[in-house]
Amino acid sequence: MEVEFDDVQTSVCFAPNNSRLLCAGYIDGRIELYNFNPETQDLEVKSKYALKKSVRNVAISPDNVNVYATSQNRALTQLDAETGQKTRCIIKAHEGRPSAMLLLSSMGSQMLATGDEDGQVKTWDLRANEPLALTFTDQEDVINDMNTEGPRLLAASSDGTLGTYELRKGKFKTKSELMHDELLSVVCNKKFCYVGSGDGSLEIFHGGEYGNIIERFETKLPSVDTMLEVRRGLLMVASGQSPIIRILHVDPNKLLSPLGEHGTGVDKLLLSDDRRWLISSSMVDQTIKVWDIEAIVQKIPVLTAKAAKKQKGKSVDKAASSFWDDLAQEDEDDDMDNHLMRKKRESEAKADDRPVKKLKEAEVDSELPSTSSWAQPIPILSAELTSTEVPVVDFHALVVADLRSIGKILKKLKEIPEEFRHLKRIKDGRILICPTNDEELLAFTKEVLKETEFAWELATVQVAARKPLTVNQFNWVKQRWPTAFHPNKEIEGLVTGTFFTQPQLELLNKTLDSALPDGCVIADGDRILAHARHGQLALEHAAIEAVRDLARRRKETPADDGSYLATGCDVFLANEPCAMCAMALLHARAKRIFYRHRSANGVLGSGPWKLHEEPILNHHYQVFHVRHPDEFNDVETLFPCGKGSS
């Protein structure tokens, strides 16, 4: 059964310890606290208050005494739950507009965490005279969701990273590798951390190790905007672009039949303190829907990857087997392969952060020379990034006469195909339907609309066939049809040539010089971790020998973060690597590759094939050809990788 609100609810929450207490914040600034009966869906207003601007987030304190709210005007407000009166207000809690809020029930003097659209994270103690406890500015885009794992705060950001903050120590710990898309939601347990992304995949991290994912689980949703763990390893996930609420079993990974559907999209999932009631909230439909999940969860067998491995090829409980046969949508062999891959990953030698060599500070001139005197790193980018345009496709669109009917029409229409979910559905009274070559979906739409009284006509519009990757592409696309876009500062810096600062360019040149004329250096910032030169044997290429040197050092002094050999490291080469060397650096998880000279057998820029652009690979590093400005017009003599350039 659905409960309809009289305005758009921008945030909804349960009381942490009371499933009969529900709070909703609205787009007009109202905050209402309700006595709520999940069985009858009855709402009785307990208290209310009106902020000056739209509500962004609401939360109820664990003792049910206070309600916390952030608003569009960047304020953080504390309200008395009984009277609805304001008891405290931080007028400018953030520089950017607040985007996420989390209760910190076990952090002592830190009772609340907030995040904003600029990537800033803050923690608060509203009982203190000076309420601000900590401020972090380590992420670069919208903080979409936060969660805790022990004393750590985890923040999922639109910049594609998962940030980890040590709250008790008051410091930033680490940031994950850049994921394929923005990160929207995060859930943790003692063993794993699950992060939902904008492309519909679930990024899975091992608990306490947030540099790299251990596997990726495709949810078949256009995005994972919200999720809950209703039982260890059993997740409910939903997307604001789809009405479907999916059930996922993790470790082993199984995509189960959907829980059900709600409206045109689900923005938030809530779980009651007794774990019986699940609430889905749909802003577009201005409704919440209550689900009794107790019987459903009990029906799903508890299965671990270890048990699945033992049961493989053996008879199992008939009821459980029948259940998995009915609901599982993925092959168990794939699940076990993922599990074995994870176990292998966990048993690998851990990385060593002990420096082998450090560039002396005396080597850095007190007055930096002009950048024109340094060799310049030229990024080897794909055509997808360098182009100012994106492919377009013709789309059918409904032109609606009465704009007030758009919401009702949307409820009757199917979603647009998954590969076009980057597109906004509505523009100027027009609703996207399907590509012009999708006759089946068009016929369905016409049939559905025949049964309504709405006036409409069909038009053809040009839209982006994929989402834009750069600001230039976005500016070109938005002239045709609005689309979702979150600028990536790293990509923009690469495309515009403003990625490196002057000190970074100087350090880069000094480190690269140490790799000449025929060597390879692996460095972490200004620390050289491994170095080697070409050997006498055919396979003793400098990159291979440097990876071998790093592996030896890692074995002698392993680190405790579980990273790969060269995670987050830069590799400097005299010569562009061949396929063998390039793959070795990929397996070592290098972050960036800088080479001085092109190679006759190079695979990162000289030939038609660029290995680092292969989409099937599970890791991609950035590649730079470093040349002095005076050499840009010179014709290089190409030596094979492994032979040297002098």
N, C-alpha and C positions, 0 to 999 in steps of 0.2 A: 504494500500500500504506500502511496506517495503523499507527502505533506507539502502543500503549496504555500509559498510565502507571498506577501504583497509587494515585494521589491527584490532586487537581485541581492542574494546573500553572498558576500565576498569571502567570508570565513565562518566556519562552524566548528565547534569543539564540544566534546564530552568533558565533564569533571573527571579528573584522574581516578578518584575513588568513589564515584557516585554516578551510576548509569541513569539516574533519574534527574540529573541536572544537565541541561544543554544550553549552550550560549551561541548566539548568531550575531555577526556584524554585517551591516548592510552598506550598499553603495551610497546611500544618502547620509551616512554617518551615524545611524542609529545602532545601538548595542542593546540587545534584549536577552535577559537570562530567563530560562523557562524551567518550570517543573514539567518533566517529560515522562510519559508512560509509553514505553516501547511496544507494549502489547496492543494498546488501542491507538497509538500514535497521537494521543491528545497532548496539546501544548497549552500550558497556562503561564502567562507572563508573571514572573516573580519580581523582577526589577528591570528598569531600563534607563538609558542615558543617551544623549545625542552629542556626538563629536561635531566639530566644525567641518571636517572633510571626510571623504570616504574611508571606511574602515579597511585596513589591510590584513590584520591578523588579530585573533582573540585567543585567550587561554584562561583557564580557571585554576587558581592556586590549589595545591594538594589538600589544604584544610578547608576548601570551599568558602573561604572568607573574602577573597579578592578576585576581581576579574582584571586581566591585563589586556591592553589593546594598543596596536600601532595604527597610525592613520596616514593618509596621503600627504599631509603637511609635515610629516617626519616626527610627529610627537609620539611619545610613549606615555600612556595614561594608566593609572591604577584606580579601580572603582571598588566601592564597597558592594559586595554581592547582595546583601540584604536590602540596602536602601537605594542602590544605584548611584549614590553620590560619588563625585570625584574626590579621591583622597590624596592623590599625588599626580603631577604631570611634569615630564621632562619635555620642554617645548621643542627643542631640536636635538632629538636623540641620535639622529644620523644625518650625514651630509646628503646621501641619496635617499630615495623613497624606500621605506621598509618593505621587505619581501618575504621574510620568514621569522618565526618565533618558536622557541623551545623552552619548556620548563626544565630546570636543572635541579631536580629534587634531592640529589645526593652530593652536591658540590659545596656544602657549607655556606660560605659567604657569597657564593654566586648562585642566585636563584632563578635567573632568566638569561637566555641568549637571544639576540636578535641579529638579523642580517639584512643588508640592503641591496639595491640594484646596482651599486658600484663595486660589489664584492667585499664590502666591509663587514666584519663580524664584531659584535660587542657583547660583553656579559655584564649583568647588573645585580645589585643588591638594593632593592627599593626600601629596605629598612634603615639603611645607612644615610648619614648626612650627605656624603658624597657617593651617590648611587652607582656611578660607573666604575666597574672593576677592571676590565681588560678591553683593549681595542686591538684588532688585527686587520691588516690591509694587504694580505698576501694573495688574495684572489682578485680577478680582474673584471668579473661580470656578475650578473644577478645571482645572489644566494637563494636558491629555490627551496632547499630543504635542509634540515639539520637533525642530527641524532647523536647519541652518546654511546661510547663503548668503553666502559670503565671510566677512568678519569679523562678520557679524550673526547673532544667534540669533533664530529665529522660534518663537513659542509659540502653539499653538492651544488656546483656552480654552472652557470651557462657558459663559462669559459672552457668547459670540457674537462675540468679537474675536480678531484675530491680532495679537499683540504683537511688536514689533521692538526688539531690544536691541543696542546697539553695544558689543561686549565689549572691544575694544581701548581704546575711550574710556571704558569703564565707565559708560555712561549709557543710559537709556531713550530710544528714538528716536521711535516713533510707535505708535499703536494704530489698527487699521482701523475703518471704520464698522461699526456693529452689524449682523451678518448675520441671516438669517431664523431660524437655529437654532444650537445649540451647535456648536463646531468641535472635531473629534475627531482629525484626522490631518493631517500636512503633509509635502509632498515638494517639493524645489526643484531646479532646474537653473540654468544660466547665463541663461536667457531668461525662464522663468516660475516661478511658485510655485503649487502645487496644494494646496488645503485641503479636506479632506472634512468634511461637515457632518452633523448629526443627522437632517436630513430627506432624506438620500440624494443631495444635489447636490454637485457639485465646484465650489468657488469658485476662480476663476483670477485671479491677480494678475500684473502685469508685474513682472519681477525688479527689485528696488530701489524699487518704488513700491507701498507696502502700505496706502495710505489707502482706495482703492476697488478693487473687482474690475473686470476688463475684460470678463468674461463668466461665465456660469454654465452648467454642463454637468450634465444630469440623468442619473444612472447607472442608474436603475431599481432601485436597492437601497433598503431601508428606512433605511439609514444608511451612512456610509462611515467605519467604525471603524479601518480600517488600509489602507495602500496602499504600493506600491513602484513605482519607475520602473526597468523592466528594460532599457530602451533609450530613447534620447532621444525623448520624445513618446509612449512606449508604457508604459501603466500597468496594474498589476494591483491591483484594489480588492476589498474584501470587507467584510461586515457581520456583527456578532455576532448579528444577528437573522435572518440568512439563510444557508443552506449554500452559496450560489452565489459563486464567485470569478469576477469579470468582467474582461475585457480591454478597455481603452479606448485608442483612438488619439486624441491631442490635437494640434490645429493641423495639419491640419483635424480637427475633432471627429467621431469615429466610434465608436459603441457596437458592439463586436464580439461574436461568439459567446462564451459563457462558457468559461473554462478547464476548469471542472468543479465538483464539489460536495464539501463536507466536513462531515459531521455535521449538527448543527442550527444552527450558526453559527460564524463564523470571527472570533476575537478578535485574531489577530496573523499577519502575513505576514513571512517572513524570506527573504533572498536570500544565497546563498553568495558568497564572494569571487570565484569564477570565473564567476559569473552563470549557472551552469548549473542549479543546484538551487534550487527554491523550496519553502519549508516553510510550511504553514498549521497554525495551532494552534487547537484548539477546547477551551475550558475545560469546557463543559458535558459534552462527550463524553470528556474526559480523554485526548485523542489528539492526535498530530500526523500530518500527511500529507505525504509527499515527492513533489514533482513535478519531472520532468525537462523543463525548458522550453526547452532549447537549440534543438531542432528546430522548436518552435512559433514561437519568436521569429524564427528565420531565415526561416520561411515567410511571415511578415507583411511585405509590401512597405514600404519606407521612402518615405513620402510627406509632403511639406511643403505648407503652404497655398499657397505661391507656385507650386509645381509643379502642384498641383491646379487652380489658376486657369488655367495655361497649357494643361493637358490638357483642360479643360472643352470639350466639343464636338469634340474630336479623338480619333483612334484611339490607344489605349495598348497597352502590352504585354499580350498575351492572357492570360498566366498571372496577372499582377497584377490585371488587370481582373476575371478570374473569381474571384479570391480576395476582392476587395472586394465583388463581387456576392453572394457566398455569406455573408460575415460582417458586412458593414456593415448597421446597422439604422437609420441616420438618413440623411436626404436630403442630398446634397452641396450643393444650393443653400443649405440652412440653414447648413451649415458655412462656405460662402464668405461668406454674409451676416455671420456672427459674426466672420470674419476681417477683413472690410472695416470692420465696426464697430470692431474693435480698432485697426486702422490709423488710422482717423479719430480715435479716442480718443488715440492716441499722438502725433498731430500737432497736437492742440489746444494753444492757448496755455497756458503753465504759470502757476500761481497766484503772486500776489505777496503776501508777508507783511509788506510795508513799511507801517507804521502811517501813516494820514492825520492822525489826531488821537488824543490820549491823554487820558483823564479825569485831571485833576490829583489827586494824592494829597491836596492840601489840601482838596479838595471833600469828602473822606470824614471825617465827624465822628470824633473820637477815641473818643467814647462812642456806641455804636450806639443809635438810638431803638428803641422797641418796634415789633415787626412789625405791630402793629395800625394804626400811622400810615402804612403804605405800601400802595400798591395791590397787590392779591394776584393772582398768575398762576393762573388756573383752567384746568387742562388740558382740552382738548377730546378726550375719549377715546371709543372705540367701545364699544358695548354689550357686546362680547366681553370687554372689560377691566373694566367697571364692575359687571357681574353677579357675584354670589357663587356662582352655580350654572353648570353646563354641561349641554348636552343629553345625554340618556342614550339607550341603545339596549339592547334585550333580546338576550342572547347565550346560545347553547348552551354548556354546560360539562360535561365528563366528571367524574363523582365516582368516584375510584379507591379501591378497598378497601385495597389493599396499597401504601403510600406508596413502598416500595422499587422498585416497577415503573414509577414515573413517568418516569424517564429513558429506559427502553426504549420506553415508549408514545410519548414525544415524538419519537423517531427515526422512527416509522412515520407520524406525522401530517404533514399539510401545514401550512404557515405560516398564521397568521390573515391575513385580507385586509390589504393594505398600509395602508389608512386607519386601521387600529386597532393599528398597531405601537407606539403609546405605552403600550399596556396590558401589564402583567406577565402572563405566560402562566399562572402557577400561583398558587393561593391555597388553603391548608387542604385539600390533597388534591384540589382541583378544577382541571381544565385547560381553558382557553378553547378553543373549537373555531371557532365562526363565528356571525354574526348569525342570529337565528331565521328570517329570510326567505331565507337562503342554503341552499336545499334541496339543491343539487348538492354543496356541500362537506360537508354533513351526511351525505348518502347515501354519499359516498366514505369518510368516517370510519367509519361503521358497517360498511361492507364490509371495510375493512382490519382492524378490531378483531375481526371474526368469525373471522379466521384465527389469532387469538392465544388464549392461555389466561388472559388477565387478566380479573379481575372488575371491572365498571364499571356505572354507570347514568347516565342523562342528567338534567340539571337546567337550569333557566333562571335566569340572573342578570342584574342591571342593571349596565351599565358605562358609562363616559364615552364619548360619541361622538367627542370630540376631546380633546387633551391640555389640562390646565389651564394658564392663563396667569398666575395670581396665587396667592398663598399661600391666600387665602380659598377660591378655587376648588379648590385641591389638598386643603385640609382637608375640603371638602364631598365631593369625589370619593373620597378614600381610605376613607370610611365604607362605600362600595359595593364598590369593587375597587381594588387597588393599581395605580398607574400611574407611569410615569417622569416626574420633575419636577425641574427645576433653577431655583430662584427667581431672578428677574431683579431685581437691586437697584434698577435704574432704574425699571422698571415699578412695583415696590412703592412707591417714593417718590412716584411720580405718583398712584397710586391712594389712598394714605393721606395725601397732602398734606404730606409731609415731604421733598420732593425738594430744595428750595432752603434753603441756610443763610442766616443773617441778613446776612452780608456780600454774598452773592450777590443777595439781595432788594434791598439798598440800591443796588448797582451796576445792577441791572436797572431800577429805578425812575428812576435818574438818566439812564440811556441812553434809556429810553423818553420821558422828558421832552424830550429833544433832538429827538425826532421829531414832537412836537406843534407846531401843531395839525393840520397836514395833510401831514406828511412821512413819509420812510422813512429809516432808518439801518441800515447793515450793519456789524456789529461782530464782532471776534474778541477775546473777553474784554473788557478795558477799552480796547481800541484800536478806534477808529471808522475803518473802511476806506473807506466811501462813504456819501454822504447826498444826498438830493434832496427836492424838494417837487413838488406837482402843477403841471403846466405849463398853458399856455393851450389847447393842442390836445387833441382828444378822446382821443388815445391816450397822452398824456403823463402817465400816472399816476405817482405817486411811486415805486412799486416798480419800474416799468419804467425810470424815469430813474435810480434808484439802481443797478440792475444795469448800465445803460449806463455810469454813472460808474465803477463797479468794473472793468468790462471795459477802459475806457480806461486806468485806472491799472495794471491787470495787463499791458496791452500795453506800457506804458512801461517797467515794471520786472518782467519775468517771474521767477517763482520756479523752483526746480529740482526740485520734488517731483511735478510732473505732475498736480496736483490740478485739479478744476473751479474755476470762479470763486469760489464761496462755500463750498467744502467746510469743514465744521466751524464755520461762522459762524452767528451769531444775527442775525435780521432783526427790527427794531422798526418798527411801523407805527402811525400815528394811526388808520387805518381798516382794518377787515377786508378783505383783498384779494378782488377779483373773480376770475373764472376765468382771465382773461388774466394778471393779476399773479401769481396762485397758480402757474400753469404756468411762468411766467418764473423764479420762485424755485425751483421744482422742478428745472428744467433747470440752474440755477446750483448745485444740490446744497446748498442751505441746510440747516442742521441743525435750527434751531428758529425758529418764527415767533411773535412777541408782538404783539398788536394791542390798542389801547385802546378803540375803539368798534366796535360791530357795524355792518355795512353792509347796505343794502337789497338789493344784488346780491352779497353775500358768499357764498363757497363753502367756508368753513372752520368754520362753526358756526351761522350764522344760519338757513340754509335746511335743507331735508331732505337735501340732497346735501352730503357732506363729501369734498372732493377728496382730502385726504391719507389717506383710508381706502380709496381705490380699490386693490384687490389687483393689478390688471393693470399698475400703474405700477412702474417699476424703481427708484424712490427714494421714500422717505416721510420727511417731516419731522414733528417734534412741533409742536403748535399750542397756544397759550395765550391766553385772553382775560383781559386784565389790568384788574381793577376794584378800586376802593377799597371797603373793607368797608361804608362808609356808603351806597354806591350799589347794593348787592346787591338791594334791594327796589325800586329806581327803574325806571321804564319808559323805555327809551332811545328817542330819536328817531333813526331809521335814515336815514343819508345814503348815496347810491350811492358806491362806490369811485371816486375820481377827482374828487369834488365837494367834499370836505372836510366837517368837522363843526363849523365855527365860522362 
